[in-house]
Amino acid sequence: MHGQRVQLAGMLTEASALAGWEALDRNAIRQAWDHHERAKTAAHEAGSPHLLAHSSAQQAFILIDLGEIGPAVGQLAEARSLAERTAPALLRSWLAAAHGEELAAAGHRDEALRAFDTAGALLPSDPSDPALPFLFLGGAHLDRWRGHALAPRRA
């Protein structure tokens, strides 16, 4: 029974994080935030630091949209530390790239470059992980992400 409950909490985490990402795409900021809060709560219930790290990292992008760059960078750094050493390489790579994007938004170019370099070094040769069906990060995708994040911003 406990295993089934953990599995359901994991599914709720993934579904809530996806709903939050979709809400963010629609600029429904409050709804996106609430979905991510639900995802983080479910990740706690599932006892999954990996899912908590992913949900927290996605939520940090909401902070970026709100102009809260410093807190977003801090939240992403915390998410990376949750996943450090124990998470699958694909998730650690994605978290490093996300951190790189937020560091670039904060104007920390050198730190952003290091984060993207870390993401590239962690990226597995096969970027498909059945344990992480919600993540995709191929080599070309990572290159585009890096380029977009580090491109000069226009007013």
One Martini backbone bead per residue (centre of mass of N, CA, C, O) as a GRO file, in nm:
protein
  155
    1MET     BB    1   0.057   0.063  -0.021
    2HIS     BB    2   0.295   0.258  -0.001
    3GLY     BB    3   0.400   0.228  -0.293
    4GLN     BB    4   0.140   0.335  -0.426
    5ARG     BB    5   0.144   0.614  -0.294
    6VAL     BB    6   0.415   0.703  -0.409
    7GLN     BB    7   0.338   0.673  -0.706
    8LEU     BB    8   0.104   0.877  -0.700
    9ALA     BB    9   0.275   1.118  -0.607
   10GLY     BB   10   0.456   1.117  -0.856
   11MET     BB   11   0.229   1.166  -1.064
   12LEU     BB   12   0.135   1.434  -0.939
   13THR     BB   13   0.393   1.583  -0.979
   14GLU     BB   14   0.411   1.567  -1.289
   15ALA     BB   15   0.129   1.686  -1.352
   16SER     BB   16   0.168   1.958  -1.203
   17ALA     BB   17   0.420   2.054  -1.354
   18LEU     BB   18   0.290   2.054  -1.631
   19ALA     BB   19   0.058   2.247  -1.564
   20GLY     BB   20   0.248   2.479  -1.485
   21TRP     BB   21   0.388   2.512  -1.759
   22GLU     BB   22   0.130   2.570  -1.918
   23ALA     BB   23   0.046   2.818  -1.756
   24LEU     BB   24   0.297   2.983  -1.823
   25ASP     BB   25   0.246   2.988  -2.133
   26ARG     BB   26  -0.036   3.157  -2.059
   27ASN     BB   27   0.026   3.362  -1.818
   28ALA     BB   28  -0.064   3.192  -1.546
   29ILE     BB   29   0.097   3.253  -1.277
   30ARG     BB   30  -0.067   3.159  -1.029
   31GLN     BB   31  -0.129   2.879  -1.139
   32ALA     BB   32   0.162   2.789  -1.176
   33TRP     BB   33   0.244   2.813  -0.883
   34ASP     BB   34   0.033   2.617  -0.762
   35HIS     BB   35   0.121   2.366  -0.919
   36HIS     BB   36   0.413   2.363  -0.802
   37GLU     BB   37   0.333   2.334  -0.510
   38ARG     BB   38   0.193   2.062  -0.551
   39ALA     BB   39   0.441   1.916  -0.661
   40LYS     BB   40   0.620   1.952  -0.408
   41THR     BB   41   0.435   1.808  -0.210
   42ALA     BB   42   0.431   1.535  -0.363
   43ALA     BB   43   0.737   1.489  -0.351
   44HIS     BB   44   0.748   1.465  -0.049
   45GLU     BB   45   0.551   1.225  -0.027
   46ALA     BB   46   0.740   1.045  -0.220
   47GLY     BB   47   1.046   1.093  -0.145
   48SER     BB   48   1.159   1.296  -0.395
   49PRO     BB   49   1.429   1.483  -0.480
   50HIS     BB   50   1.403   1.485  -0.788
   51LEU     BB   51   1.115   1.601  -0.814
   52LEU     BB   52   1.169   1.849  -0.641
   53ALA     BB   53   1.387   1.971  -0.817
   54HIS     BB   54   1.220   2.002  -1.074
   55SER     BB   55   0.986   2.174  -0.958
   56SER     BB   56   1.164   2.405  -0.850
   57ALA     BB   57   1.296   2.482  -1.117
   58GLN     BB   58   1.040   2.554  -1.270
   59GLN     BB   59   0.948   2.773  -1.067
   60ALA     BB   60   1.185   2.971  -1.122
   61PHE     BB   61   1.068   3.075  -1.397
   62ILE     BB   62   0.852   3.247  -1.268
   63LEU     BB   63   1.041   3.447  -1.133
   64ILE     BB   64   1.156   3.554  -1.393
   65ASP     BB   65   0.884   3.665  -1.506
   66LEU     BB   66   0.871   3.861  -1.237
   67GLY     BB   67   1.183   3.968  -1.188
   68GLU     BB   68   1.312   3.741  -0.978
   69ILE     BB   69   1.625   3.661  -1.013
   70GLY     BB   70   1.764   3.596  -0.746
   71PRO     BB   71   1.560   3.383  -0.638
   72ALA     BB   72   1.586   3.198  -0.885
   73VAL     BB   73   1.883   3.124  -0.856
   74GLY     BB   74   1.855   3.008  -0.570
   75GLN     BB   75   1.645   2.787  -0.636
   76LEU     BB   76   1.825   2.640  -0.843
   77ALA     BB   77   2.058   2.575  -0.656
   78GLU     BB   78   1.887   2.404  -0.464
   79ALA     BB   79   1.795   2.196  -0.671
   80ARG     BB   80   2.077   2.093  -0.739
   81SER     BB   81   2.146   1.994  -0.449
   82LEU     BB   82   1.921   1.775  -0.436
   83ALA     BB   83   2.055   1.613  -0.702
   84GLU     BB   84   2.321   1.561  -0.606
   85ARG     BB   85   2.466   1.245  -0.708
   86THR     BB   86   2.159   1.089  -0.729
   87ALA     BB   87   2.077   1.175  -0.990
   88PRO     BB   88   2.030   1.162  -1.293
   89ALA     BB   89   2.212   1.294  -1.543
   90LEU     BB   90   1.983   1.433  -1.697
   91LEU     BB   91   1.882   1.606  -1.462
   92ARG     BB   92   2.150   1.746  -1.394
   93SER     BB   93   2.177   1.876  -1.671
   94TRP     BB   94   1.913   2.038  -1.672
   95LEU     BB   95   1.972   2.200  -1.414
   96ALA     BB   96   2.229   2.337  -1.517
   97ALA     BB   97   2.095   2.480  -1.758
   98ALA     BB   98   1.886   2.637  -1.598
   99HIS     BB   99   2.093   2.786  -1.430
  100GLY     BB  100   2.231   2.922  -1.670
  101GLU     BB  101   1.990   3.091  -1.758
  102GLU     BB  102   1.962   3.249  -1.487
  103LEU     BB  103   2.246   3.364  -1.479
  104ALA     BB  104   2.221   3.521  -1.741
  105ALA     BB  105   1.979   3.698  -1.646
  106ALA     BB  106   2.175   3.814  -1.406
  107GLY     BB  107   2.471   3.863  -1.554
  108HIS     BB  108   2.639   3.571  -1.519
  109ARG     BB  109   2.824   3.458  -1.758
  110ASP     BB  110   3.049   3.275  -1.642
  111GLU     BB  111   2.858   3.097  -1.472
  112ALA     BB  112   2.682   3.010  -1.707
  113LEU     BB  113   2.900   2.866  -1.868
  114ARG     BB  114   2.963   2.658  -1.650
  115ALA     BB  115   2.682   2.534  -1.638
  116PHE     BB  116   2.675   2.445  -1.937
  117ASP     BB  117   2.926   2.268  -1.920
  118THR     BB  118   2.808   2.077  -1.713
  119ALA     BB  119   2.569   1.985  -1.880
  120GLY     BB  120   2.742   1.859  -2.107
  121ALA     BB  121   2.899   1.656  -1.923
  122LEU     BB  122   2.625   1.510  -1.811
  123LEU     BB  123   2.526   1.432  -2.077
  124PRO     BB  124   2.400   1.176  -2.214
  125SER     BB  125   2.412   0.995  -2.501
  126ASP     BB  126   2.122   0.909  -2.391
  127PRO     BB  127   1.842   1.134  -2.352
  128SER     BB  128   1.679   0.873  -2.264
  129ASP     BB  129   1.458   0.837  -1.972
  130PRO     BB  130   1.216   0.644  -1.830
  131ALA     BB  131   1.229   0.800  -1.543
  132LEU     BB  132   1.214   1.084  -1.745
  133PRO     BB  133   0.956   1.166  -1.945
  134PHE     BB  134   0.970   1.500  -1.892
  135LEU     BB  135   1.258   1.482  -2.037
  136PHE     BB  136   1.450   1.688  -2.273
  137LEU     BB  137   1.812   1.664  -2.378
  138GLY     BB  138   1.987   1.742  -2.632
  139GLY     BB  139   2.259   1.866  -2.781
  140ALA     BB  140   2.114   2.080  -2.961
  141HIS     BB  141   1.931   2.184  -2.738
  142LEU     BB  142   2.155   2.285  -2.554
  143ASP     BB  143   2.280   2.483  -2.755
  144ARG     BB  144   2.028   2.663  -2.785
  145TRP     BB  145   1.998   2.735  -2.491
  146ARG     BB  146   2.268   2.871  -2.459
  147GLY     BB  147   2.238   3.083  -2.684
  148HIS     BB  148   1.982   3.218  -2.579
  149ALA     BB  149   2.086   3.296  -2.292
  150LEU     BB  150   2.358   3.456  -2.418
  151ALA     BB  151   2.215   3.651  -2.569
  152PRO     BB  152   2.157   3.948  -2.644
  153ARG     BB  153   1.955   4.189  -2.524
  154ARG     BB  154   1.662   4.349  -2.609
  155ALA     BB  155   1.460   4.639  -2.561
   0.00000   0.00000   0.00000
